[in-house]
Amino acid sequence: MSPTTIVFYQSSPQHLYGGQLDILRFFQYYDPSQVKPMVLAPADGPFVDRARLLGVPVTVMALPAELARTGGALLHGTAWARLRQAALLTPWSMRVARWLRQNQVEALYANNRRAVLTLGLAARMAQTPLFWHIKQDQDRGWLDTLAMHLMTYAGACSRDVQQAFQHRHLRHAHRIGYIPNGIPLDHFSRPGGTMRAVLGIPPDAPVVGLVGSITPRKGVDVFIEIALRLAKTFPNVHFLVTGDAPPTYFDYKTRMMSLARPLLETGRFHATGWLEDMPTLYRTLDVLVMPSRVEGFGLVIVEAAAAGVPAVRSASGGHTETTLNGQTGFVVPIDDVDAFTERVSQLLADDALRRRMGRSAREYVLQHFGIQPFVDALTDALLAIRKT
């Protein structure tokens, strides 16, 4: 039997966040006897470049400029704005549908809600099954309801997200499955150096870090408030933010750097931007903080844990899987700066506790979050909906 042709649509090819990295990792580990992957994207970008380097055929089919500017807000706005967007989307959908038929595509992968809404009409025209990989626990109301009608099957990235969507969409609950997350553990667990010398951090100074986009969703403002409080109690601690702001959040980034100025001026706050060598970054940290307001899983916690770093994270989506509260790290309420500060302080003040939790976190992720179960589960889900 020949492999199944599956098109992976990536709505944000200009980024390399967790969702993009998931699919790039899938491309590295999939079984070519089962799957023939192709990429469809609305623009060029780092994701597209990486896919090409992995030998995956890529087609770029640009969206109309107005739709490309809407970011994650496709089909938002006034009724007139939604009608205009739908009118602009129709001819693009017809092109995509022809392309799907010409390439005999048997299943479509949509990386998020926006991708489902963008692809839905084309999938219907081409009669191609559409898989929605749900990556966030945020409720988008009628947009989620519409996406539920457009998709053939959905796979949530965590049990928390699966249960939230099944509860909100009871009629579609049987079509909302679960795709366990996983990473190439050896990549993050191997020994090596740190970034301390490059960043000017003393060898014995504790480092508390956040990894993620500089956006309100990731709670960067909460992290900076935590850092300002901890700096008074722990005068040798350094703070590190790895990530950057999408263009629509440049003003937010400016405000965050202004808030962090007291620590920036003393050389104890480091904003690195996005880094290629994430294993070395994780080995630099003593504690990872993830104060996300909206999340699906929290892949950075698993990556850091593989390097032996415990985490203090919010009780957003995925927390019941990534963190055994009190054993591999701590889970605190969303936006509770006091609780975050208390738990991070506890880890900074007790070296033995921090090391013990780091070992437990490493053992836990090495047992539960390998890359192959993720690849196998996603493969099975995509093959299950293919055209027959």
C-alpha positions in Angstrom: 0.0 0.0 0.0 1.3 3.4 -0.9 1.8 6.1 1.8 -1.1 8.5 2.5 -0.7 12.0 1.2 -1.3 14.4 4.0 -1.1 18.2 3.8 0.1 20.1 6.9 -1.3 23.7 6.9 0.7 26.1 9.1 -1.1 29.4 9.5 1.9 31.2 11.1 5.0 30.1 9.1 6.8 33.3 10.3 7.1 31.9 13.8 8.9 28.9 15.4 6.9 28.4 18.5 5.8 25.2 20.1 3.1 24.4 17.5 5.5 24.9 14.6 8.2 22.8 16.3 5.7 20.0 16.9 5.2 19.5 13.2 8.9 19.9 12.3 9.7 17.2 14.8 6.9 15.0 13.3 8.6 15.5 9.9 11.9 14.2 11.4 10.4 11.0 12.9 7.4 10.0 10.8 7.2 6.7 9.0 7.5 7.3 5.2 5.9 4.0 4.4 2.7 5.3 6.0 2.7 9.1 5.4 3.7 11.3 2.5 3.7 14.8 4.0 3.3 18.1 2.2 3.2 21.6 3.6 0.8 24.4 2.5 1.4 27.8 4.0 0.0 31.3 3.3 3.5 32.9 3.3 7.2 32.1 3.5 9.0 32.1 6.8 11.3 30.1 9.1 8.8 27.2 9.4 8.7 26.8 5.6 12.5 27.0 5.4 12.9 24.3 8.0 10.3 22.1 6.3 12.2 22.4 3.0 15.5 21.5 4.7 13.8 18.3 6.0 12.9 17.4 2.4 9.1 18.1 2.7 7.5 19.6 -0.4 6.1 23.1 0.3 3.5 25.1 -1.5 3.0 28.8 -0.6 -0.4 30.1 -1.5 -0.7 33.7 -0.3 -3.9 34.8 1.4 -5.5 38.1 0.3 -3.7 40.9 2.1 -6.6 41.9 4.3 -6.9 38.3 5.6 -3.2 38.0 6.1 -3.3 41.1 8.3 -6.0 39.8 10.6 -3.7 37.6 12.6 -5.7 35.3 14.8 -8.8 37.4 14.4 -10.1 35.7 11.2 -13.9 36.1 11.1 -13.9 38.6 14.0 -15.3 42.1 13.9 -18.6 43.4 12.6 -21.0 41.4 10.6 -20.0 43.5 7.5 -16.3 42.8 8.2 -17.0 39.0 8.5 -18.9 39.0 5.2 -16.1 40.8 3.5 -13.5 38.4 4.9 -15.7 35.4 3.7 -16.0 37.0 0.3 -12.2 37.4 0.1 -11.6 33.8 1.3 -13.9 32.2 -1.3 -11.7 32.5 -4.4 -8.6 31.5 -2.3 -10.5 28.4 -1.1 -11.4 27.5 -4.7 -7.7 27.6 -5.6 -6.8 25.4 -2.6 -9.6 22.9 -3.4 -8.3 22.5 -7.0 -4.7 22.1 -5.6 -5.9 19.4 -3.1 -7.7 17.5 -5.9 -4.7 17.8 -8.2 -2.3 16.4 -5.6 -4.8 13.7 -4.5 -4.5 14.8 -0.9 -6.2 12.3 1.4 -6.2 14.4 4.7 -5.6 17.9 5.9 -3.9 18.9 9.1 -4.8 22.3 10.6 -2.4 23.6 13.3 -4.9 25.8 15.1 -8.4 27.3 15.1 -7.5 30.0 12.5 -6.2 27.3 10.2 -9.5 25.3 10.5 -11.5 28.5 9.7 -9.2 29.3 6.8 -9.2 25.8 5.3 -12.7 24.7 6.1 -14.4 25.8 2.9 -11.6 24.5 0.7 -11.8 21.1 2.5 -15.5 20.9 1.9 -15.1 21.8 -1.8 -12.4 19.1 -2.3 -14.2 16.7 0.1 -10.9 16.3 2.0 -11.1 15.3 5.7 -9.8 18.0 8.0 -7.9 17.4 11.3 -7.8 20.1 13.9 -4.9 19.9 16.3 -6.2 21.9 19.3 -3.3 23.7 21.1 -5.0 26.0 23.6 -7.7 25.9 26.3 -9.2 29.3 25.4 -12.9 29.5 24.7 -13.6 31.4 21.4 -17.4 30.9 21.5 -19.1 30.8 18.2 -15.8 30.6 16.3 -15.1 27.3 18.1 -18.6 26.1 17.3 -18.0 26.9 13.6 -14.6 25.1 13.7 -16.3 22.1 15.2 -18.7 21.9 12.2 -15.8 22.3 9.7 -13.4 19.8 11.1 -13.7 16.0 10.6 -11.8 15.1 13.8 -9.9 17.0 16.5 -6.9 16.0 18.6 -6.2 18.0 21.8 -2.6 18.4 22.9 -3.4 17.6 26.5 -6.1 15.9 28.6 -7.0 19.3 30.1 -7.7 20.7 26.7 -9.6 17.7 25.6 -11.9 17.7 28.6 -12.5 21.5 28.3 -13.5 21.2 24.7 -15.6 18.1 25.2 -17.4 19.8 28.0 -18.1 22.9 25.9 -19.1 21.0 22.8 -21.0 18.0 24.0 -22.5 17.2 20.5 -19.0 16.9 19.1 -17.3 15.3 22.1 -16.9 11.9 20.4 -14.8 13.7 17.7 -12.4 15.3 20.1 -9.5 12.9 20.8 -6.1 13.3 22.5 -2.6 13.5 21.0 0.1 13.0 23.7 2.8 15.6 23.5 6.4 14.5 23.2 9.9 15.8 22.4 13.3 14.3 21.4 14.4 13.8 25.0 18.0 13.0 24.2 18.3 16.5 22.7 17.5 18.2 26.0 18.8 15.7 28.6 22.3 15.3 27.4 25.0 17.0 29.5 26.8 20.1 28.3 27.7 23.7 29.1 25.6 26.8 30.0 25.2 30.3 28.7 26.3 32.0 31.9 29.7 33.3 30.6 28.1 34.6 27.4 25.4 36.4 29.5 27.7 37.6 32.2 26.1 35.6 34.9 28.4 34.4 37.8 28.8 30.7 38.0 27.2 30.5 41.5 24.3 32.9 40.8 20.8 31.2 40.7 18.9 31.9 37.5 15.2 32.1 37.1 13.8 32.1 33.6 10.8 32.3 31.4 10.7 30.9 27.9 8.0 32.0 25.5 6.7 34.8 23.3 6.6 38.2 24.9 2.8 38.5 25.0 0.1 39.0 27.7 -1.0 35.4 27.1 2.3 34.1 28.4 2.1 36.3 31.5 5.4 38.1 31.0 4.1 41.0 33.1 3.6 38.5 36.0 7.1 37.2 35.6 8.6 40.6 35.8 6.6 41.4 38.9 7.8 38.2 40.4 11.4 39.1 39.5 11.2 42.5 41.1 9.9 41.0 44.3 12.5 38.2 44.4 15.3 40.6 43.6 14.8 42.2 47.0 15.1 38.9 48.9 17.7 37.2 46.8 20.3 39.9 45.8 22.4 37.4 43.7 19.6 35.9 41.6 19.5 36.7 37.8 16.4 36.6 35.7 16.2 35.6 32.0 13.5 35.9 29.4 14.0 33.9 26.2 11.6 34.8 23.4 10.4 37.8 21.5 7.2 39.7 20.7 5.3 39.2 17.5 4.9 42.5 15.6 1.4 43.2 17.1 2.9 43.1 20.6 5.9 45.3 20.1 4.3 48.0 22.4 3.7 45.4 25.0 7.4 44.3 24.9 8.5 48.0 25.3 6.3 48.3 28.4 7.7 45.1 29.8 11.3 46.2 29.3 10.4 49.5 31.0 9.0 47.6 34.0 12.2 45.5 34.2 14.5 48.5 33.9 15.6 48.5 37.6 16.9 44.9 37.0 18.3 45.7 33.6 20.3 48.6 35.0 22.0 46.3 37.5 22.7 43.6 34.9 20.5 41.0 36.6 17.8 40.8 33.9 18.6 39.3 30.5 16.3 39.3 27.4 17.9 37.0 24.9 15.4 36.9 22.1 14.8 33.6 20.4 17.7 31.1 20.7 18.6 28.2 18.5 20.4 26.3 21.2 17.6 25.7 23.7 19.3 22.8 25.6 22.2 25.0 26.6 19.6 27.7 27.7 17.8 25.2 29.9 21.1 24.0 31.5 21.6 27.7 32.5 18.4 27.8 34.5 17.8 26.8 38.1 14.1 27.4 38.1 11.7 27.8 35.1 8.6 30.0 35.6 5.6 29.7 33.3 2.8 32.1 34.3 0.7 31.6 31.1 -2.9 32.8 31.3 -3.9 30.6 28.3 -2.0 27.4 27.5 -2.6 24.0 25.9 0.2 22.0 27.4 3.4 23.9 28.3 6.1 22.2 26.2 8.9 24.3 27.7 8.3 22.7 31.1 9.0 19.2 29.6 12.0 20.5 27.8 13.4 22.1 30.9 12.6 19.1 33.0 14.6 16.8 30.7 17.5 19.1 31.6 16.7 18.6 35.3 15.1 22.0 35.9 12.0 22.2 38.1 9.1 24.5 37.1 6.6 26.8 38.8 3.7 27.1 36.4 0.1 28.4 36.3 -2.9 26.1 36.4 -3.6 26.7 32.7 -4.1 23.9 30.2 -1.8 21.0 30.4 -0.8 21.4 34.1 -2.1 18.1 35.2 0.2 16.3 32.7 3.4 18.4 32.8 3.8 19.0 36.5 3.2 16.7 39.5 2.5 19.4 42.1 5.0 19.3 44.9 7.0 16.5 43.3 8.4 17.8 39.9 7.5 21.4 40.5 4.7 23.6 41.7 1.3 24.6 40.2 -0.2 27.9 41.3 -3.4 29.8 40.3 -3.3 31.9 37.2 -2.2 35.5 37.9 -1.4 34.8 41.5 1.8 36.7 41.9 2.0 36.0 45.6 1.8 32.3 45.1 4.4 32.3 42.3 6.8 34.4 44.4 6.3 32.1 47.4 7.0 28.9 45.4 10.0 30.3 43.5 11.4 31.6 46.8 11.0 28.2 48.3 13.1 26.6 45.5 15.7 29.3 45.6 16.1 29.1 49.4 16.4 25.3 49.5 19.1 23.9 47.2 18.3 20.3 48.3 14.6 20.7 47.4 15.4 22.3 44.1 17.8 19.5 43.1 15.4 16.8 44.3 12.6 18.3 42.3 14.8 18.6 39.3 15.7 14.9 39.4 12.1 13.9 39.8 11.1 16.2 36.9 13.7 14.6 34.7 12.7 11.1 35.6 9.1 11.9 35.0 9.5 13.3 31.5 11.9 10.6 30.4 9.2 8.1 31.3 6.2 9.9 29.8 7.1 12.4 27.0 9.2 10.7 24.3 8.8 11.8 20.7 7.7 8.5 19.3 4.3 8.2 21.1 3.4 11.7 19.8 4.4 10.8 16.2 2.5 7.5 16.4 -0.6 9.0 17.8 -0.7 11.8 15.3 -0.1 9.4 12.4 -2.9 7.1 13.6 -5.3 10.0 13.9 -4.5 11.3 10.4 -4.7 7.9 8.8 -8.1 7.2 10.5 -9.8 10.2 8.8 -8.2 9.8 5.3 -10.3 9.6 2.2 -11.4 6.1 1.4 
